Amino acid sequence: MRVLISGYYGFGNLGDEALLSGLGAGLRARGHEVRVLSGDPEATRALHGVDSVDRYRGLVGALLRADALVSGGGGLLQDVSSRRSLAYYLTVLRLGRLLGKRVCVYGQSIGPLGPGGRERVARALRGVPVAVRDIPSQTLLAQLGVPAALVADPALLLPCAPAPDGHTQPEADRPVVLVPRGAHPDLTEALAEAGLRLLADGVPVAVLGLHEDEDAADVARLARALEVEAWRASTPADALSLLGRARYVLSVRLHGLIFAAACKVGFAGLVYDPKVAGFLREARAPLFERPVDPARLAEMARTAAPPDTDALAGLVQRARDGLDWLHGRLLGQHTYD
């Protein structure tokens, strides 16, 4: 089956690219032919080895050639960062249905949504098979009268291949890695204060950004304030390799946590969005909501407790089962669980 995937791809966000890696690999392993709508089709082809077209100019033609449309994943259906973004993704869904394509929404976190956004999303998703990656999204959709299956982020299925020195590096030399997110200065400040406490105790610290356009200023600010190295990753595989060398990860970004989980490195999250809290609760990992206490954050990293392996195993299995769910819906076997 020819499957067209819509999402926030081709914009340099390593979390979204990791999600596409897991989703695309899962679909291809199940016999589907994948094409991706992208903000940078050439970069998407190079990174993922899949056919890709411009998310605007190529949309109608790609839909006409596809058998099915998958909207996913990530935080696409929300109106906090941009109402135009929500309008785009809902338009893609409507076009797919109008053209008679099989349409699924997969692996998404829904919201936050204002009253108008809630109504538009509810209207667009009625009658569409939907699978979300966290319980808050499932709860929100239930309030809107939209049933949704619960899956997990397919980036959890990506292999972690630490750099060669990561296998031999003494634990004492492994850094606590700080992963900020742009536009949240209070959380970046909490990371900076925690980093200073760790350094004062002789614990090495490094900084990693996962979205160059949004995070560069915060990464630079942390690296300057702490006088530490800013690690650079240009692909999800790079990020996984680097985080595999960490003793612990403190992350504002969701996929900083997911990458740590994939590498079986302990992690704690600073919550800016319900999707982050949802993942942390299901992973049974430390969760820091505003206002964040830097002393507690530093102590958590200093202790460097390993992740809850049982909780993570459950999430990984749910990610695998989710791809089977999607495969079945694409073949028209069921509508909902």
N, C-alpha and C positions, 0 to 999 in steps of 0.2 A: 504494500500500500504506500502511496506517495503522501507523505505527511509534511505539512508546512508548520513550522514552529514560529510563534510570535513571542517576543519578549524584549527586554532591555539589553540587546546584544550589539556588540561592535562599538561600545562607548568606553572601553577600558576599565570597566568595573570587574575585578577578578572574581568577586562573588557570583555575579550573574554568569560570567563565562564558565565558572566551575559548575554551576547548575546546568548550563547547556551541555557541558562535557558529559556529565552523568546522564542527563536525559537523552541526548543524541546517541550515546553509546548503547543505552538500554533499548532504544527503539530499533537501532540497526541490528542489535543482537537478536531481536525478535522478528527480523525479516522485513522491516520497513525501510523505505527510501526517504531520506531526510533532506529537507531544504529549509533554510533559515531566513527570516526577515531581519535585516541588520542595518545599523547606522553606518557601518563600514564593511560592505560585503567582501572586499578583498582581504581585510584583516580576519574576518570570520572564516573564510575559506582556508587561509593559511594556518590559523590556529586550530581549527576543528576538523579540517579535511572534508567539509561538506559543501554542497552547493548553497549559494547564498545570493540574495537579491536585495536591492534597496528597499527599506521598510515603507517608503512612500511611493516612489516611482514604480517599483516592481510589485506592489501589493496585489493589484487586480489580476495581472497576468499570472502571478504565482498561485493565487487562489483558483483561477480557472484551470490550471494544470494539476492542482492537488486533488487528492481524494478526501483528505481530512485536514482539519486545522487544530493544532494544540496551542492554546494560550497559556504559556507558562515557561518558567515559573517566576518566583520572586514576588516582590511587593508591587505588582502592576496596578491592581484595582484599589487605588487610594487617591484622595484629593487634597492631601496635606501639602505635598511638595509642588503639585501642579494640577490644575483642573484640565489643562490641555492634554496632559499625559493620560488621565483617565478617559477623556473623550477619544483619544486615539485608540486605546486598547478596546474600548467598547465598540468603536466603529469597526475595527477588524473583526470582532465577534459577530456583529450584525451582518457584515458583508459575507462572512463565511456561511452564515445561516441563509441569507438571501440567495446565495448561489447554490444552495442545496448540498453543501459539504457537511460531512460528519464533523461536529465541533465538540471539543472537550476543553475544560479548564483544569489545569494540572499543576500541582506543587506550588500553589500560590499562598501568600499571606494576604488576607483581605483587610483593607482599612489601614489607618483610620479614615473614616468617611463622615462628611457633614450630612445633614438631612437630605439635601438634594442629591448628593452622591449615593447615599443609601438607596434611595428610590430608583435611581438609574441603574445601579448594579443589580438590584433585585429584579428589575424588569428584564435586563439583558440576560440574566442567568437562569431564568425560569425555563425548565425543559432541557437544560444543558447538563450533561454529566460533569460534576465538579468534584475535585479532590484537592484539599488544602493540606498544608504542611504543619499546622499548629492548631491546638485546641481553641485559642481565642478566635481564630478565623472561623472555625467550625461553629462556635457559639454565636458569633455575629451573624453568619449566614442563616442559622436556625431562627434567629430573631426576625430575619427578613423573609422567612418562609422558603428558603432555598436549602434542600438537603445536600450534604457534602460528605464524601468519604474522607478519612484521615490517613494521609500518607506521611512521608518524610522527605526532606531535601535530598535529591539524588546526588548532590555533591558529597554526601557521606559515603558514597560507594567508590569515590576516586582513590587510587592507591597512593600511599604516602611513601616517597622514596627519599629519605634524608640524604644530605650530602655525605660523602665518604667519611669526613671527620666527625660527623654526628654520631657514628657508631663507637668511636674510641674516645671522644671528648669526655673528660671527667665531669661528673655532675656539678662540681663546684664551679666549673668554667662555663657551664651552659647559662645563657642569659634568660632573665624574665623578659618576654617580648611584649611591648605595648603597641596596641593597634587602635589608633584613634579614628574618628569619623568627622569630616568637616562639618561646620555649622553648629557644633555643640561645644562651645568654648569652656563651659563649666566642667564637662566631662574630660576634656583635654587637660584642664588644670588639675583635676583629680588624679589623672594618670601621671602628670608631672610631679605632683607632691608625693605620690606613692613611689615613683621612681627615685626621687631624692632620698627618701627613707631607706629604700633598698640599697642604693649605692653607699649610703653612710654605714650600712651594716656589712659592706663588702660583697654584696650580691650583684653580679653583672647585669646590665640592662641593655636592651636594643629596642629599636623602633621600626615598625613595618607599616607601610601604607598599602591599601588594597584598591584604591581608586585614585589615580594620579591627579585627575582634574579636581576632585573634591577634597582630597586629603593632604595634598602637598604642603600647604601652609602649616597645617597642624603637625605633620611629621617633622618639618623643619624646626618648628617652635619647640617641640619636645627634644629633638636632637641637640639644639643649641642650649636649652635650659639644663639638660642633663650632661652635656658634653659626651655624648655616646654616638655610636654608629647608627645611621639610618639604613636599614637593609632595603634592597630594591628587588621587586619581583615584577616580571612582565607577563607572566602566564600563571594560571592556577597551579601548574606543576612546580613552578619556581616557589610560589608561596608555601605549598605543601612541603617542599624540600627544606625551606628555611625554618618553618615552624616545627618540623621534625627535630630540629636541633635545640629547641627551647627547653628550659626546665619547667616553665609555666607560661601561660598566656593570659594577659589582661586585655580584653577587647571590647570596644564599643560596637564595632561592626559584627553583624551576625556571622559572616563567613570567616572571620578570625576565629570565632568559637568552633564553627563547623570544621575548619581545617585542623584545629588543635584536636578535636574529637577524632577525626580521621587518622591522625598520627598518634593517637593514644597519649597525648600530652595533657596534663591537667590545665584547667582554664576556669576563669571567672569572668562574668560579663557586667558591663555598665549599661543600664537599660535606657534607651531613648525611644523605643517603639515596642508595642505589644508583641511583635514577632520575636524579638530578642528575649523577652521575659518568657514567652511560650516555650522556646527551645531550651532555655536554661532550666525551667521547671521540669520538663520531660527528661532532660539529661541528668537531673538531680545534681546540678552544679551551682556554685555560689552565685548569687544574684544581688547586684547593687543598684538600688533605685535612688533617684535624686531625693535629697542631697547626699552625695557619696562621701563616706568617711575615708579619707586617704590612709589613715593609720590602719583601719581594718583591711583596706584593700592591700596595703603593703604586707600586712601580717599573713593574709591569705596566700600571697605570692611567695613569701618567705618560707612558709610551711610547705608549699608545692605539693599538695595532696594529689594523688593520681585521680583520673576521672573515674566515674562509676561505670565499671565495665558492663554490668548487667543492663543498666539503663541505655548505654550506647549500643549494646548488641541488639536491644529491642528496637531502637531507632533505625539501625542499619537494616534489620530484617523488614521493618515497615517500608523502608525505601525500596527494597527489592520487591516486596509484595505490591507496592504502589505502581511499579512499572508493569507488573502483570495485570493490575487493575486497568491501567491505561490501555494496554494491548487489547484486553477484552472489550473495552468500550469502543476502541477504534474499529474492531471487527463487528461491533453491533451486538455483542452477546448479551449485554444487560444495559439498563439505564442507570440504576443506582444500587448501592449496597443496602 
